[in-house]
Amino acid sequence: MTSVAITGANGQLGKELVKTLTEKGHKVFSFSHQVLDISDLDSVNAILKQNSFGFLFNCAAFTDLDQAEKENNRAFEVNSLGAGNLALFCKQQKVKLIQISTDAVFSSDEPKFFSPNEKTNPVNVYGRSKCAGEEFILETYPEGSWIVRTSWLYGRYGGKFVHKILSGVSQDQGKIQVVNDQYGQPTLTSSLAHFLAGFISDPPKLGIHHFASPDYTSRFDLARAIFEMMDAEPLRIIATKTRPSKNVAPRPKFSLIQNTNTQMTPEFIVGGWRSELAHFISEYRGSK
């Protein structure tokens, strides 16, 4: 049994990771943002030092893209300074740190898959603040840290877009407009949690890793696939274009990441987005 800590434990990935690691027999210390503000170094030291653990998974983040544009300072406090504070703590305590990051550190107009070591180019505050957090960690504690970037997370505990579309199925609310010019790699939180568990049992090389569905889709096609799998009328999903607005964070057309490091856990390879979605929908329907 290994003792681990999870920050941001009430978020969709945090909850999934608590469940997965507990089921694998690890002792899990979980901290929600209500209990631990990672942007406060004194709080980080005072609270985390109360327990002994060998790994810390940082799932805490300011993830609301539009709100981050309005609360620039707070986004950087959590996503950059907070990540750095955890790196400082982990270095001092000789704890391994796994930082969860995002495909939003990249942007392109063409379907290019970015490798882990390519130069970042975010287009919004959220992406820039997560970039800064990565840099803080790699400068502070490169000898004991991993950064895991992922994309379009969803699962039993969250995933705003997927659950919004699911609610549209049940509410029978007529036509639903969905953009067809934003592309990403829908990734199940349960698959990512399983992958992260491997960092304890078989640690990979330190540095940056990518984990997401190996193929990609548009939000429009994802929404239609959800309707099809729920036996709803997919033609209710109507395509629309992204409309730039001063009240909305810029979105990259593509922010695709290449899973160059999935071979480090040969017992687990993530499936394509459609097969993963079908698995999730089957469980979702079974829970209703």
C-alpha positions in Angstrom: 0.0 0.0 0.0 1.3 3.5 -0.9 0.1 6.7 0.7 -0.9 9.4 -1.7 -2.4 12.9 -1.6 -4.9 14.4 -4.0 -5.6 18.2 -4.2 -8.7 19.3 -6.0 -10.3 16.1 -4.8 -13.9 17.3 -5.3 -13.5 18.0 -9.0 -14.5 15.5 -11.6 -11.0 14.0 -12.0 -10.2 14.3 -8.3 -13.2 12.2 -7.4 -12.4 9.6 -10.0 -8.8 9.4 -8.9 -9.8 9.0 -5.2 -12.1 6.2 -6.2 -9.5 4.5 -8.5 -6.6 4.7 -6.1 -8.7 3.6 -3.1 -9.9 0.6 -5.0 -6.3 -0.3 -5.9 -5.5 -0.4 -2.1 -3.7 2.8 -1.7 -4.2 5.1 1.3 -5.6 8.3 0.0 -5.5 11.8 1.6 -8.0 14.0 -0.3 -8.1 17.8 -0.1 -10.9 19.9 -1.7 -10.3 23.6 -2.5 -12.5 24.4 0.5 -10.0 22.7 2.7 -6.8 23.6 1.0 -6.1 26.8 -1.1 -3.0 25.8 -3.0 -2.3 29.4 -3.8 -1.4 30.0 -0.2 2.0 28.5 0.6 1.5 28.7 4.4 -1.7 26.8 4.1 0.0 24.2 1.8 2.7 23.6 4.3 0.5 23.6 7.4 -2.1 21.3 6.0 -0.1 18.8 3.9 2.6 18.3 6.6 -0.1 16.8 8.9 0.1 13.5 6.8 2.9 11.4 5.4 2.6 10.4 1.7 4.9 9.6 -1.2 2.9 11.0 -4.2 0.9 14.1 -4.6 -1.6 14.4 -7.6 -2.6 18.0 -8.2 -6.1 18.1 -9.7 -6.8 21.5 -8.3 -7.2 24.2 -11.1 -9.2 27.2 -12.1 -10.8 25.6 -15.2 -13.6 28.0 -16.2 -12.2 29.5 -19.4 -14.6 32.4 -19.6 -14.3 33.3 -16.0 -10.5 33.1 -16.2 -10.6 36.0 -18.7 -12.5 38.1 -16.1 -10.4 36.9 -13.1 -7.0 36.8 -14.7 -5.2 37.2 -11.4 -7.1 34.5 -9.6 -6.5 32.1 -12.6 -2.8 32.6 -12.3 -2.8 32.4 -8.5 -4.3 28.9 -8.7 -2.9 27.5 -11.9 0.6 28.9 -11.7 1.4 30.0 -8.2 -0.5 27.1 -6.7 1.3 24.6 -8.8 4.6 26.2 -7.9 3.7 26.1 -4.2 3.1 22.3 -4.4 6.4 21.9 -6.2 8.2 23.7 -3.4 6.5 21.6 -0.8 7.1 18.3 -2.6 10.8 19.2 -3.2 11.2 19.9 0.5 9.4 16.8 1.6 10.8 14.5 -1.1 7.3 13.7 -2.4 6.7 12.9 -6.1 4.4 15.4 -7.8 2.0 14.6 -10.6 0.6 17.9 -12.1 -2.5 17.6 -14.3 -2.4 20.0 -17.2 -4.2 20.6 -20.4 -4.3 20.6 -24.2 -5.2 24.3 -23.9 -1.5 25.1 -23.8 -1.6 24.5 -27.6 -3.5 26.0 -30.5 -3.5 25.5 -34.2 -5.7 26.2 -37.2 -4.9 22.7 -38.7 -5.2 19.2 -37.2 -1.7 19.0 -35.9 -0.8 16.7 -33.0 1.6 18.4 -30.6 4.2 16.3 -29.0 5.0 16.8 -25.2 8.2 18.8 -25.8 6.9 21.2 -28.5 6.7 24.9 -27.8 3.4 26.0 -26.3 1.2 28.7 -27.8 -2.0 29.2 -25.7 -4.7 31.6 -26.9 -6.5 32.3 -23.6 -5.8 33.1 -20.0 -6.6 29.6 -18.8 -4.0 28.1 -21.2 -1.4 30.8 -20.3 -1.9 30.2 -16.6 -1.5 26.5 -17.0 1.6 27.0 -19.1 3.1 29.2 -16.3 2.3 26.5 -13.8 4.1 23.9 -15.8 7.2 26.2 -16.1 7.1 26.8 -12.4 7.2 23.1 -11.6 9.9 22.2 -14.1 12.1 25.0 -12.9 11.5 24.2 -9.2 11.4 20.4 -9.0 12.4 18.7 -12.3 13.9 15.8 -10.4 10.6 14.7 -8.9 7.8 15.9 -11.1 5.6 14.7 -13.9 3.2 16.9 -15.9 0.3 15.1 -17.6 -1.7 17.0 -20.2 -5.1 15.8 -21.2 -8.1 16.9 -23.3 -11.8 17.4 -23.1 -12.3 15.4 -19.9 -15.7 14.0 -19.0 -17.1 11.1 -16.9 -19.5 10.1 -14.1 -18.5 13.1 -11.9 -18.6 15.9 -14.5 -17.7 17.2 -17.9 -19.8 20.2 -18.5 -20.3 19.8 -22.3 -21.1 16.1 -22.3 -23.6 16.4 -19.4 -25.2 19.5 -21.0 -25.9 17.5 -24.2 -27.2 14.6 -22.1 -29.6 16.9 -20.3 -30.8 18.1 -23.7 -31.7 14.5 -24.6 -33.9 14.1 -21.4 -35.5 17.5 -21.6 -36.6 17.2 -25.2 -36.0 20.9 -25.7 -36.0 21.0 -29.5 -33.0 22.1 -31.5 -29.6 22.5 -29.9 -26.9 24.6 -31.5 -23.4 23.3 -31.2 -20.2 24.6 -32.8 -18.6 22.6 -35.6 -15.3 24.4 -35.7 -13.7 23.4 -32.4 -11.9 20.1 -32.3 -10.5 18.0 -29.5 -10.0 14.6 -28.0 -12.8 13.6 -25.6 -11.2 11.6 -22.7 -12.8 9.6 -20.0 -11.8 10.5 -16.4 -11.9 6.9 -15.5 -9.4 6.0 -18.2 -7.1 8.9 -17.2 -7.3 7.9 -13.5 -6.3 4.3 -14.4 -3.4 5.7 -16.4 -2.3 7.9 -13.5 -2.4 5.0 -11.1 0.5 3.5 -13.1 2.7 6.4 -12.0 2.7 4.7 -8.5 3.2 1.1 -9.5 5.5 1.6 -12.5 6.8 5.2 -12.6 7.6 6.5 -16.1 10.4 8.9 -17.0 10.1 12.3 -15.4 8.8 15.3 -17.3 5.9 15.9 -19.6 3.4 13.2 -20.8 0.2 13.3 -22.9 -2.9 11.2 -22.3 -6.0 11.7 -24.4 -8.1 9.9 -26.9 -5.8 9.1 -29.9 -8.3 10.4 -32.4 -10.3 13.7 -32.4 -13.8 15.1 -33.2 -15.7 18.3 -33.3 -18.1 19.4 -30.6 -20.9 19.1 -33.1 -20.0 15.5 -34.0 -19.6 14.6 -30.3 -23.0 16.0 -29.5 -24.6 14.0 -32.4 -22.8 10.8 -31.3 -24.2 11.3 -27.8 -27.7 11.7 -29.2 -27.3 8.6 -31.4 -26.1 6.5 -28.5 -29.0 7.7 -26.3 -31.5 6.7 -29.1 -32.4 10.4 -29.5 -32.8 12.2 -32.8 -29.3 13.5 -33.8 -30.8 16.0 -36.3 -31.9 18.0 -33.3 -28.2 19.0 -33.1 -27.7 22.0 -35.4 -24.2 23.1 -36.5 -23.1 26.7 -35.8 -19.8 28.6 -35.9 -17.8 30.0 -33.0 -18.6 33.7 -32.6 -15.8 35.7 -30.9 -17.0 37.8 -28.1 -15.4 40.0 -25.5 -17.3 38.0 -22.8 -16.0 34.7 -24.0 -12.5 33.3 -23.9 -10.9 32.6 -27.3 -11.0 28.9 -28.2 -8.4 27.2 -30.4 -9.7 25.5 -33.5 -7.4 22.6 -32.8 -5.4 21.8 -29.6 -4.5 18.2 -30.3 -1.9 16.3 -28.3 0.1 13.2 -29.3 0.1 10.3 -27.0 3.8 9.6 -27.5 4.3 8.1 -24.0 1.3 5.7 -23.7 3.8 2.8 -24.2 5.1 3.3 -20.7 2.0 1.5 -19.4 1.6 -1.4 -21.9 -1.2 -3.0 -19.9 -3.4 0.0 -20.6 -4.0 1.8 -23.9 -6.8 4.4 -24.2 -9.4 3.7 -26.9 -10.8 5.9 -29.6 -13.2 8.6 -28.5 -16.2 6.9 -29.9 -15.6 3.5 -28.2 -14.8 5.3 -24.9 -18.0 7.4 -25.2 -20.1 4.2 -25.9 -18.7 2.7 -22.7 -19.6 5.8 -20.7 -23.1 6.0 -22.2 -23.7 2.3 -21.4 -22.8 3.0 -17.8 -24.8 6.2 -17.7 -27.9 4.6 -19.0 -27.5 1.7 -16.6 -27.4 4.1 -13.7 -30.7 5.7 -14.6 
